[in-house]
Amino acid sequence: MIFPEIRRSNVMLAIICMQCAIAAALPTLQSDDSDAQADHQPATQGFAWPRTFEGAALAPVELDAKAKAALHRFPGDVALFTDGERYVLLRHVTRATRQLHSSADCLQGMGHQIRSRDIITRGEDDNHDSQWARFTTDTGIEAFEQIRCQRNHQTWTDVSAWFWDATFHSEDGPWLAVTVFDADFRGRADESK
């Protein structure tokens, strides 16, 4: 009767392996809000915002109380700037997070309807072209967006693609999400009609 002993040891080994696999997977299954109970501390304290963008000087724009409240638990820093013609929204994060989402989603939450989305190539101030997501709204706002790795200069036009890359390559961070709006986007869509 050596066979029942072998089967029992194989079952025990399988159970131990499954427990190890579950324990190893648990950290990746944690909610993005796992630090919601902790006091909020921006993940990027002291980040130095750029002073220029595409050759134009940037002036800070104060975020309103509603935007500040919405960003209360954002795991990074957010700043809005203008160069006198455009608005530049910058979001800086040091880890993968589902709280970093497309600015098109924010505009939709403000009542805008996204009319078109595509990927375009834009020239940069350092004479390099890069791809950007472009979207337009029903109120005529045009925006360009990309996420940049500050360590290796890789870029993404899709937030989900960035999230999975940042999740599996967390050592590549920090990242800067850049959105350029051709007009003031902060009012509700129904106010501009």
C-alpha positions in Angstrom: 0.0 0.0 0.0 2.6 2.5 -0.9 0.4 4.2 -3.4 -2.0 5.9 -0.9 1.1 7.5 0.8 2.4 8.8 -2.6 -1.1 10.2 -3.4 -1.3 11.9 0.0 2.1 13.5 -0.3 1.3 14.7 -3.8 -1.9 16.3 -2.6 -0.1 18.0 0.3 2.6 19.2 -2.1 -0.1 20.6 -4.4 -1.9 22.4 -1.5 1.3 23.9 -0.3 2.2 25.1 -3.9 -1.3 26.7 -4.3 -1.0 28.5 -0.9 2.4 29.9 -2.0 1.0 31.0 -5.3 -1.9 32.7 -3.6 0.4 34.4 -1.1 2.6 35.6 -3.9 -0.3 37.0 -5.9 -2.0 38.9 -3.1 0.1 42.1 -3.3 -0.8 42.5 -7.0 -4.5 42.0 -6.2 -4.6 44.8 -3.6 -7.0 47.6 -4.3 -5.5 50.8 -5.6 -7.1 52.5 -2.6 -5.2 50.4 -0.1 -3.7 53.5 1.4 -7.1 55.2 1.7 -7.1 54.6 5.5 -3.7 56.2 5.9 -3.3 60.0 6.0 -2.9 61.3 2.5 0.6 62.2 1.6 1.4 63.1 -2.0 3.7 60.4 -3.4 5.9 63.0 -5.1 6.5 65.6 -2.5 8.7 68.4 -3.8 8.4 67.6 -7.5 9.8 70.6 -9.5 7.4 71.5 -12.3 8.8 72.6 -15.6 8.9 76.3 -16.2 8.5 76.0 -20.0 6.6 73.7 -22.3 7.3 73.5 -26.1 9.4 76.7 -25.8 6.7 78.8 -24.1 6.9 80.0 -20.5 4.3 78.4 -18.1 2.3 80.4 -15.6 0.6 78.4 -12.8 -3.2 78.4 -12.7 -4.9 77.8 -9.3 -7.0 74.7 -9.1 -10.5 75.4 -7.9 -12.0 73.9 -4.7 -13.9 71.3 -6.7 -10.8 70.1 -8.5 -8.8 70.1 -5.2 -11.5 67.9 -3.6 -11.5 65.5 -6.5 -7.7 65.2 -6.3 -7.6 64.7 -2.5 -6.6 61.0 -2.7 -4.6 61.2 -6.0 -1.3 59.4 -5.3 0.9 62.1 -6.8 1.0 65.8 -7.7 -1.2 67.7 -10.1 -0.7 71.2 -11.5 -2.3 73.3 -14.1 -0.5 75.9 -16.2 -1.1 78.3 -19.1 1.3 79.7 -21.7 -1.2 82.5 -22.5 -2.9 80.5 -25.2 -3.1 76.9 -24.1 -3.7 75.1 -20.8 -1.2 72.4 -19.7 -2.3 69.9 -17.1 0.6 67.9 -15.5 0.1 64.9 -13.3 3.2 63.4 -11.7 3.1 59.8 -10.2 5.8 57.5 -8.8 3.8 54.2 -9.0 1.1 52.6 -11.2 -2.3 53.7 -10.2 -5.8 53.4 -11.6 -6.5 56.9 -10.4 -4.5 58.3 -13.3 -6.9 58.2 -16.2 -7.4 59.9 -19.5 -8.3 63.6 -19.4 -11.1 62.7 -21.9 -12.7 60.9 -19.0 -12.5 64.0 -16.8 -14.1 66.1 -19.5 -16.9 63.6 -19.9 -17.4 63.8 -16.1 -17.7 67.6 -16.5 -20.5 67.2 -19.1 -18.5 67.3 -22.4 -19.0 64.8 -25.1 -15.9 63.4 -26.8 -16.5 63.7 -30.6 -13.3 62.2 -31.9 -10.2 60.4 -30.7 -7.1 59.5 -32.6 -3.3 59.2 -32.3 -1.1 61.8 -34.0 2.5 62.7 -34.2 3.6 66.1 -32.9 7.0 67.8 -32.9 8.6 68.4 -29.6 10.8 71.4 -28.6 13.8 69.1 -28.7 13.2 68.3 -32.4 11.9 64.8 -31.7 8.5 63.8 -32.9 6.4 61.7 -30.5 2.9 60.2 -30.6 0.0 61.8 -28.7 -3.6 60.9 -28.1 -5.8 63.6 -29.5 -9.5 64.2 -28.7 -12.0 66.9 -29.4 -15.2 67.7 -27.6 -18.7 68.8 -28.6 -17.8 72.3 -27.4 -14.8 72.5 -29.7 -12.0 71.9 -27.2 -9.1 70.0 -28.7 -6.6 68.3 -26.4 -3.4 66.2 -26.7 -2.3 63.8 -24.1 0.6 61.5 -23.4 2.3 59.9 -20.4 6.1 60.1 -20.2 8.6 58.0 -18.3 11.0 60.5 -16.7 13.7 57.9 -16.4 13.9 56.3 -19.9 11.7 58.8 -21.9 9.3 56.1 -23.1 5.8 57.5 -23.9 2.3 56.1 -23.9 -0.9 57.5 -25.5 -3.1 55.0 -23.7 -3.5 55.1 -19.9 -4.3 51.4 -19.7 -1.2 50.4 -21.6 0.9 52.7 -19.3 -0.7 51.2 -16.2 0.2 47.6 -17.1 3.7 48.6 -18.1 4.2 50.6 -14.9 2.8 47.8 -12.8 5.3 45.3 -14.2 8.2 47.8 -14.5 7.8 49.9 -11.5 11.5 50.7 -11.4 11.1 52.8 -14.6 9.1 55.6 -12.8 8.4 58.3 -12.1 6.0 59.3 -14.8 4.5 62.6 -16.0 1.1 62.7 -17.7 0.8 65.7 -19.9 -2.4 67.1 -21.3 -2.5 70.2 -23.6 -5.8 71.9 -24.0 -6.3 74.5 -26.7 -8.9 76.4 -24.6 -10.0 76.8 -21.0 -11.7 73.5 -20.3 -12.7 74.1 -16.7 -16.3 75.2 -17.2 -19.1 72.8 -17.5 -20.0 71.8 -21.1 -23.7 73.0 -20.6 -22.5 76.5 -19.6 -20.7 77.0 -22.9 -23.7 76.3 -25.1 
